[in-house]
Amino acid sequence: MPRWTAQDKQTYRTEVIRRITAAMPSVMQEYASINWAEELKGYRTDHEYYPDYIHASIHGVSDSYTNPQSCLSWDAAMDAIIPLSHNVSCQELREKMAELIPQDAQIETVLELGAGTADGALALARRFPQATFRVTDVSPYMLVISQHKFNKVGFSERAEFEQVDARNTGYPDNFFDLVTSSLLFHETPKEWTPKILKEMYRITKPGGWVLYADTYRGEYALNASFQEPWLDDFIHFNFEYEFAKAGFTELNYIRYAVGLWYMVGRKQEM
């Protein structure tokens, strides 16, 4: 795709912000019933808890994932950015991702790392109705929103919501049939990527699956319009190599839509 000019990027940013602003009244109405004081009990919200990278200016907003207002606007932002940038809807992105795991795979336990508002987990919950889920993020506000969304569709009894550092989850070895994440590595420092992948491998059962999705591939990376502090490191990662180095096999790197890609693989049977 052609490289955008500064004017192109400004036009894009203006349209994204316009769409988010237009969506926010309905978003606030959707989440008006949340008792934040009650729902945040058991989660840490102190500044010192969060990894250092969280406090960086991501998308031009410092501490965005520890800011409840930013977390509330996350879905509105994705509903603006994904169609504008990639010519697919958020639902299509998630459904296609879930379909990469065969319907007849033995998926009973699923972990989503850096879940955000858990759209990835929800798509997998619809595809594998027998599965239970651990939905994890370092942001307690994202987890509260995730739980609200699971409750709304009647999946609350199938999921637990836990505040977890993706580098060191604390889960036992060989614990999950499927470990999944999306849009995580382009927003973390480069030294995190091998650590997170190693942790994902450790907690995946032999014969289990890994599933990942992200953006900023190829020429599309030149058109980044919002601040991404670690984008230069990210676009130079060879992700087939990184996933293989962590131990995963049967890897399949799949390009999807404009600038979007998936990675699916297995942990070899012992």
Secondary structure, DSSP 8 states (H G I E B T S, - for coil): -----HHHHHHHHHHHHHHHHHHHHHHHHHTTT--HHHHTTTS---GGGS-GGGGSEETTEETGGG-HHHHHTHHHHHHHHHHHHHSS-HHHHHHHHHHTS-TTS---EEEEES-TT-HHHHHHHHH-TT-EEEEEES-HHHHHHHHHHHHHTT-GGGEEEEE--TT-----TT-EEEEEEES-GGGS-TTHHHHHHHHHHHHEEEEEEEEEEE---GGGGGG--S--TTHHHHHT--HHHHHHHHT-EEEEEEEETTTEEEEEEE----
